[in-house]
């Protein structure tokens, strides 16, 4: 349908051309703020750049990912991110964190959304109030929780002792057994409102008549939820879950504030930052950032594919 | 990139938030960035007043968190980005080899005063013949103890770790029985960060276990004395030290101490002045002594700390910045710091100063401690020091939290350090 240059432009082609001009600033802005830094990071991952000399790095191929050398004894040793137990520990921590936190948030968010969807007095106020944890900047809520979880003067230990739930003060963020639990609790507390909000939006799309006819037919509310509400709210829920998963995979601030150096909670972002800035391993950290980017990109591709399948109406 | 923009924003915010004083046309505005423990920043603002009045320049104090690890990360980013917003950096004693390329050589500017300072400190800040930072105060930790509690239970001041452990346990148990359930025997810095490297280096060194990496670059950490040192420390957690000590930095341990809930504390001298302030519950009830000696060790070990000022090579006010750095390192400022913050001077003559002796009696007594202080292996390990330190504190933290045995973690640590070292530091 594209016109050749000698012919006058059709209206359609003119529109496309105009749209392209309008898009140019946006694309340029994205290229400068997203594509260029990303390309640089990926490039750094293939060099031996150090933070003291950002422009003096030499190309080293995949050495930051995997390299090996043969020792004089004939033994071959492998080095690089892909065989770094610290990195795989971080991957495991991140995935574990993402799966557990998103599952809890989805279930709790759904419950909260169902409650908020009901008609009751003061609903507007409750809806606003429930958003407060989400509205507090993570750095502030992490500090706040850090104090609440403190072993000596934290109110959580104090309450637990007074109510007889704890037998002694627990150092929540210090002990490797409870550090991940602490991070999960804070994240779930913070993000459940976001999930609830998205689920609520989905719930409100469901026509009232369906519920009314269920009521007339005398169907048990639990069955209504599983056969009517859940299938209808699923698209919204899926969007919420995927957004949250992407977010959870790059968790950084909460871990950095609450348990900065605990290997029980170190995530991919935390370990990449550590190598990039604290250690003299800028290129190694760049390689790790690239891997994190690839992992998130995979999720995005999966999400887009999921969207396509649904749009084409073929279902799954 | 994103981080760089973020840090630039943070810097701008910080600079803007500090109220600018009168700026005349010729006067420069020096941005000085410093971490803060206790009330150091409030005091600092007072110290720089006379300099501002004398020179007409103004000083923006940009405040950073007290964790040295956090500060280092931020400074490294600013310096890598060639940030000219900050003129003068307050630097930790261990940073000189890592950041040397980004700072101006001060040896000419400071030629006249270099010899007033302790030579070992000047040496620690000299990299490849360039003096990259001027010392403003030095640091060596002490064992803080509650005089009143030791007297009450007829205990003497401990000189070995095992004595300290036993006394801490007895006093803690007795105090708890007497209706003080929050009492603990010993608080220190057990969080996985640079501070734990300091604490653990003291245990290891005082048990005769070397200093992780020796001055000639040999990795010495995997030895029976070091294992014993870590086993002793691990035995404290949950018994005379709260489990939470594994998340404590300096300020958290001071929090427990200053509310009167600890018999002993390992901390830097800054806590001396604060502990005797009016709102302190232990005011006048405590004293300090050298850290205990371990079995197998010959003497007490105190990790050498201390802070310096360095001028960024990206500064646009180099002259004023150097002048400011010299002022910060001067005898006059160091005396003010000693009096107000109980910071140890790096200028030898101040240890005989009558005012300091009267107001901060800890300082003259500290001269010998600090002359025997143990440096962290930042000089031999050069740019890899942070990673060495991180591997060390992780190994120690794993032992303290009971994840791995001392023997096992030091064995793995040795292997990791050898990998890191490769053919040379």
Interface residues (C-beta under 8 A of the other chain):
Chain A: X36 X37 X40 X41 X50 X51 X52 X53 X54 X79 X150 X151 X152 X153 X169 X170 X171 X173 X174 X175 X176 X259 X260 X261 X262 X263 X273 X274 X277 X278 X279 X280 X281
Chain B: X1 X2 X3 X69 X72 X73 X76 X77 X80 X98 X101 X102 X182 X190 X191 X192 X193 X242 X243 X244 X245 X246 X247 X252 X255 X256 X261 X383 X384 X386 X387 X390 X393 X394 X397 X398 X401 X403 X419
